[in-house]
Amino acid sequence: MNFELFKPEAQANILPYAGVVEDFGLILTAEQSTRYLDYFLKHLAWQQDEVFLFGQHYQTARQVAWYGDEHYEYHYSGTLKQAHPWQSGLWRLKQHIESLVGCHFNSCLANLYENGTQAVGWHSDDEAALVSKTGQETIIASLSLGATRKFSFKHKQTAKKIDVLLQSGQLIVMRGDTQQYWKHALMKSTRIVEPRINLTFRHFF
């Protein structure tokens, strides 16, 4: 079945409880999505991601690039990442997404998956740098470009699972208690041979 024939409908919350993931549907036209994908593939500062797990050093298949208002430093999985100054195309998209979501983002972590064999396992974005000391909620806006991929949520206690197929130009926003109670992952598929870029706009405190 060709899922791209069916335009995703906006939903206020795709989670059944204990969190909010708002689906804005497609916020870009097919032409805009293709142009952004081609441009970012060529012009973002892609590099292999590195992590330390159980004392071992690993280099991931996917590539990442991080941009922000300042030269933020971000510690995760035992490594230190530093933000690049905003790239002009990312800045325009950031402003567009901010107008839709109604909040300010000061950074963007971009992920490049060259095909369906590249994915990311179950995790929560609950690092200390993403959590406000004053109780402000953690909001992460995630824009997909390129291949349609299955993105899944799993509740940490009940193991309830929610799957969503994210199309090129589709925006979802994780907010509220989502990171506290749910993990999320990008699933593998050997049938997918096209690249996907995921832009995650965040606010670092």
C-alpha positions in Angstrom: 0.0 0.0 0.0 1.3 3.5 -0.9 0.7 5.5 2.3 1.8 8.7 0.6 -1.6 8.7 -1.2 -3.2 9.4 2.1 -2.6 12.9 3.5 -2.2 12.7 7.4 -4.9 14.5 9.3 -4.1 16.9 12.1 -4.7 15.5 15.6 -4.7 17.3 18.9 -3.1 14.3 20.6 -2.1 10.9 19.3 -1.3 9.5 22.8 -4.1 7.9 24.8 -2.9 9.2 28.2 0.1 10.6 30.2 1.5 13.0 27.6 0.7 15.1 24.5 2.0 14.5 21.0 0.2 17.0 18.7 0.2 16.1 14.9 0.0 19.2 12.7 -0.2 17.1 9.5 1.7 18.4 6.5 3.0 21.9 7.0 4.9 22.0 3.7 3.8 21.3 0.1 5.4 18.3 -1.7 7.6 20.8 -3.7 8.7 22.6 -0.6 9.6 19.4 1.2 11.7 18.2 -1.8 13.5 21.5 -2.0 14.3 21.5 1.7 15.4 17.9 1.6 17.8 18.4 -1.3 19.2 21.6 0.2 19.8 20.2 3.7 21.4 17.1 2.3 24.0 19.3 0.6 24.4 22.1 3.1 24.1 21.0 6.7 27.3 20.1 8.6 26.7 16.4 8.8 28.9 14.2 10.8 28.7 10.7 12.2 27.2 10.6 15.7 29.3 9.1 18.5 28.1 7.5 21.7 29.6 5.7 24.8 27.5 2.8 26.0 28.7 0.5 28.9 32.2 1.9 28.5 32.4 1.2 24.8 32.8 3.8 22.0 30.4 3.6 19.0 30.0 5.5 15.8 26.4 5.5 14.6 25.3 4.9 11.0 23.1 7.9 11.0 24.6 11.4 10.7 23.7 14.5 12.8 24.1 18.2 12.7 23.3 20.7 15.6 22.5 24.4 15.2 21.5 27.0 17.7 21.2 30.6 18.9 24.6 30.3 20.7 27.5 27.8 20.8 25.5 25.6 23.1 27.2 22.5 24.5 25.1 19.4 24.9 26.2 16.3 26.8 24.5 13.0 26.0 25.6 9.3 25.8 29.0 10.3 27.1 29.8 12.7 24.4 29.9 16.5 24.0 28.2 18.2 21.1 28.5 21.9 20.2 26.1 23.9 18.2 26.8 25.6 14.9 25.4 29.1 14.1 22.0 28.9 12.4 21.9 28.0 8.8 19.6 30.3 6.8 17.2 27.5 5.6 16.9 26.1 9.1 16.3 29.6 10.5 13.4 30.2 8.1 11.8 26.8 9.0 12.3 27.6 12.7 10.3 30.8 12.4 7.6 29.0 10.4 7.3 26.3 13.0 7.4 28.7 15.9 4.4 30.6 14.5 2.5 27.3 14.3 3.5 25.9 17.7 3.4 29.2 19.6 6.7 28.9 21.4 10.4 29.8 20.8 13.1 27.3 20.0 16.8 28.1 20.5 18.3 25.0 18.8 17.8 22.3 16.2 19.2 18.8 16.2 19.1 17.4 12.6 19.3 13.6 12.0 20.1 12.0 8.6 19.0 8.4 7.9 20.3 7.4 4.5 17.8 4.5 4.2 15.5 2.2 6.2 18.4 0.2 7.7 19.3 3.3 9.8 17.1 3.9 12.8 17.2 5.0 16.4 16.2 2.8 19.4 13.9 3.4 22.3 14.7 6.5 24.3 13.3 9.7 25.9 14.6 13.2 25.4 14.8 13.9 29.2 18.3 15.2 29.5 18.8 17.9 32.2 19.5 20.6 29.6 16.0 20.1 28.1 14.2 20.4 31.5 13.4 23.8 32.9 14.4 24.6 36.5 11.2 26.7 36.8 8.8 23.9 35.7 8.4 25.0 32.1 7.3 22.1 30.0 9.7 20.4 27.6 8.5 21.0 24.0 10.2 19.3 21.0 8.9 20.0 17.4 9.9 17.3 15.0 9.7 17.8 11.2 10.2 15.0 8.7 11.6 15.3 5.2 12.1 12.6 2.7 11.1 8.9 3.0 8.0 8.0 5.0 9.1 6.2 8.2 7.3 4.5 11.1 7.8 6.4 14.4 6.6 4.7 17.5 5.8 5.6 21.2 5.9 3.1 24.1 4.6 3.8 27.6 7.3 3.2 30.2 5.0 1.4 32.7 2.2 -0.1 30.7 4.2 -0.9 27.5 1.2 0.6 25.5 2.5 1.2 21.9 1.4 3.8 19.4 2.7 3.8 15.8 2.5 6.7 13.3 3.8 6.9 9.7 5.5 10.2 9.3 5.5 11.7 5.8 7.7 14.3 4.2 6.6 17.7 5.4 4.8 16.4 8.5 5.2 18.1 11.9 4.6 16.5 15.3 5.2 18.2 18.6 6.0 16.4 21.9 5.0 18.3 25.0 3.6 18.0 28.5 4.7 14.8 30.3 5.5 12.9 27.2 9.3 12.5 27.9 8.6 11.5 31.5 6.1 8.6 30.7 6.9 7.6 27.1 9.9 6.4 25.0 10.0 6.8 21.3 11.9 5.2 18.4 12.4 5.3 14.6 11.8 1.8 13.3 13.9 0.0 10.7 12.6 -1.2 7.3 14.8 -2.9 4.7 12.2 -1.9 2.0 13.1 1.8 2.3 16.0 2.9 0.2 15.4 6.7 0.2 16.9 9.1 2.7 15.0 10.8 5.5 16.0 14.0 7.4 14.4 14.7 10.8 14.7 18.2 12.2 14.0 18.4 16.0 13.6 22.0 17.2 14.2 22.3 21.0 14.7 24.8 23.8 17.8 24.4 25.9 17.8 25.8 29.4 
